[in-house]
């Protein structure tokens, strides 16, 4: 099954990988490591599926031990991600919990640090969107609260808790979006959080640079993950990504190398305060 004949489909949030048609490619069969993260310890929020799973697999094959954060409802996906990390010969620490709660968010970092015996790389990937609405007037306070707390508050709490454990050579990689540059009207709340993440990335890079900590972001375009059938109308899922210059949605496996590049002190040693677009040709400027 190709991207062009993807059937209309829908799930309830947060969505799972197994029911998706076609199944996303997370690099399970294709990603080859080159030791770029040898001996590093990474926490990936939203690491159970989609981009997070692809990043966890790539990090493990580059030599990193990985802790993955996820919602309890996503245990099935988290277990599958952990299996791939462990097959690469690396430690995987499972950290279930809803990061919208401050104590849970901060506790996730402590659990990761304890399980990995330290922390070198933080990937703030957890995110939420809801596109099943027609206008700005349909955005409820509950919508705003869920999106803001998942995408911004959690990033703040997790990063703040992680900083005492990060030192010279460490890296933070945030997940932005093409929505920060080309916002869709149905995603006004989500798009605003992604623009804010860009600003946070630049601000943190300036503050943490003197401590030897690099801070960057990746801005994916339309990527085929469980978030899409779980948050978009079924008919939009069928044509998802076809408006890009490349004419298709991207796969999580196509995004993960950008995270590896920015996390590695070999490839990304002089890169900080930037947002790297992986968008299928949509501009990020």
C-alpha angles and dihedrals in degrees: 000000000000133000089255094062099039107146123235107264141161139193135182116258134301089029132206134237100230099069094048119114112232101021113239119251111237095174094265092144102021112042115100120189127222102192093263093142100031111165094000124136118218138185115206115189114208085023099148100083146357117016091353093057092047091050092048092051093046093047091050092050089049089057104266130133109228138208115195126203120207145148118273089243088062096059092119091058093041092055090052092050090048090052092057093046092051092046085060087059096252134122117258121196116197114217112182119187146107108265092202085084112076097215091049092048093050091042090055090062092048091050091050093048092049094047095045096036091237141351134254105161131038121193113191098200105138111114144154135206136170120203100166096108139085108221148008088264089065094062106107130202088249089055091051093047094051095046096043096045094046098043103032114013093047092048089052095048096043094047093046091051092046098050097081088058096048122085145159109341096017122132139208118200118188126196112236124165145223082253088077088065105027105027120195116223091232090056101048093134095043093045092052091055091051091052088050090051089056090055093046089051093054093044094049092046089057093047099043099039093089088056091055093249116134120210123195140148138221118218109203122196121212104333123181104243135136088265089074102059089035096056109023133071111266094243092055091051090061092060097032113148097005091115092069121101088249089053099230145067118268126242124238088243089063092057101044096075089062090058090048091051093052095041095050119090086206101056100023102034095125098034118101135139094026136123114218115205122217096176113134090254102317109134123247102200 
